[in-house]
Amino acid sequence: MELKRHIVHIDLDSFFVSVERKFNPDLIGKPVLIGGSAERGVVASCSYEARKYGIHSAMPMKQAMRLCPHAIVIRGSHGRYSEASREVTEIIHQSVPLYQKTSIDEFYIDMTGMDRYYNCYKIASELRQRVIRETGLPISFGMASGKTVAKMATNAAKPNGQLYVPHGKEREFIAPLSIRKIPMLGEKTCQKLYQYGIEKIGDLQKTDIRFLETVFGKHGRYIWEKANGIDESEIVPHSDRKSISTENTFHIDVADRKTLETVLVSMTEELSAKLRKENKVAGCLAIKVRYANFETHTQQEKIPLTAAEHILIPGIKNLLNKAWNQHRPIRLIGVRLSQLCAGGYQINLFEDNEERIRLYQAMDKINFKFGDKTVCRAAGMAIGTRNFNPFLRD
């Protein structure tokens, strides 16, 4: 007998807005935008009241304010959101045997096999109520046989609700929904499907898989499987790799601050690009300094969850000040980013502007395609290619 999968998708509703409302209840019931400046910033999160005006995350703040001039704009606090996320993560960690944190406000839980002894939906309901009770944050969940349908069930349950899609009912549940509701289905793919008169997921279910593979190649099978509620992807445990690091040993001991900062900028760029490539963010920043006599000092500090260099680089420079006795030359210097968890770059949107977001996306696209350090900050160029760095030992 095949083991029935029970996958729960949990999502904190309008997370940034909900956290702000905990600190300022006057915001409840009002259109709220979390983001950067009105001139050049973007919307990181918005309340459901604001969404009624057509506002969505990643929209330029200027456009959002045109749609809803009376909206309340809040700059936002990385630390506040990171701490709230840690609280929720700890509750989930204490409550279930296997879970995956996919962003600052989103989780998957695998309850497969537990149904022999427990009511999985009841356990998920009790977990949701515990999160609401202990954190004061609204939260929704969907439960199904796979990650895709569970996530779509969560979206249908929002705001602040829950929904179970029984085994065998997956196709029936998603059939009336727009193809846009399929996670990770891009705008270009949707537009192409529209050209063939395919608008609802039910239309996709009736489409021959061979036709989809002809039009979309290998991606055609992915589209067909998602439309039919087929998703065998596993839950990746939260306890995967916890840190990422790099270090440089100098051929000649270095006491020049500019040289040290150049190396640090280059290393931090390298690590943050790797994080973004792996869709991860870090919650702790550390630096290691080793002197000529091999005496080693480290400094670390907790940081808001991020993979953004414009946040990490100033933090690293600050730690250099604390770790380095500036009268002593350095033999080795290293950078470590730890407390890693899954999470996209959108977490940092509220303190970015459109130009900066486009810059990161463009840099990553070029570097991923042509190799690391194809493009980088001028400050890191001298250390851009280790093989040609005169300061580094082999």
C-alpha positions, 0 to 999 in steps of 0.5 A: 500500500502506497504511503499517503503524503500529508504536506502542510504549507504555512504562510504568515499573512502580510507579514511585515504589515502584521508585525508593524500592527503589533507595535501600532494597533492604529494601523489595523484596518487601514491601507499600509505600505512597507517600503522605501522612499516614495520617490524611488523605493518599492513596495516590500509588503502591503495590507489587504486594504491596500491590495484592493487598489491594485497594489502588490509587492515589488511595485514602485512606491510612486505608482502605489501612492498614485493608486492609493494616495491616503495609504500609510507608508512605513520604512520598516525594520529588518530586525523587527521582522527577523525576530518575529520570523525566528519566534515562529520558526522556533514554535514550528521547530518544537512542534513537528519532526520535519519542516522546511523554511523557504523564506522569512514568512513561509514554511512547508511541513511534512506529516507523512506517516503521522496519520497512522496515529494522529489527525494531521489536519488537527495537528496543523490547526493546533499549530496555527492556533499556537502561532497566533496565540504566542506571536499575535500574528495572523497565519494561514495554511493549506494541506494536501498531498504535495507542496504545489497544491498545499501552497495553492490551498494556502492562497485560497485560505487567506487571509487568516484561514486554513484549508485541507484538500483531501487525497484524490481531490487535487485536480478538482480543487485547482481546476477552476483556478487561473493558470496564474495561480500555479507557483513559479509559472512565469508571465511569458509562459502564461501569455503563451498559454493564453494564445492557445485559449488556455486560461484555467488550470482545468484547460491545462488538465485537458491538454495533451502533454505531448502538445505542451512538450512540443511548445515548452520543451522539458518545461511542458511536463512540469506545467502538465504535472502541476496542473494535475496536482502532481508534485513529488518534491521532498521537504528539505530539512531546515537544518541543512548547511548553516554557514558559508565562508571564505578566507585569504592568506597574504603572501606578505603580512598586510597592515594597510587598511585600504588593501584589507578592505578591498579584500573584504569587499571582494570576499563579501561579494563572493559569498553574498552572490553564492547565497543569492544563487542558492536562494538563501539569506544569512542572519549572522556576520563574522570576521576572522583576523590572524596575525603573523604569530598565528594569534587569531581573533574573531568578531561576529554580530547578528544581522537582519536576514539578508544576502545584500552586499550593501548591508553586509559590506558596511557590517564587515568593515565595522567588524574589522574595526573591532577585531583588528589591532591596527598596529599589527600586520595581518597574515590571514583574513576571513569572512563567514556568513551563518544562520542561513535559511532559505529566502529570496532577495525580496526580503530586502526590498523595503530598503532598496530602490528600483535601481539597486534591485535591477543592479543586483539582478543584472550582476547575478545574471551576468556572473551566473552565466559567465562566471563569478566576478565577471562584474563586481564593485570597483572596490573589489576588482583588485581581488577579483581573480585570485590567481592574479592576486599578488597578496595571496599565498598559494 
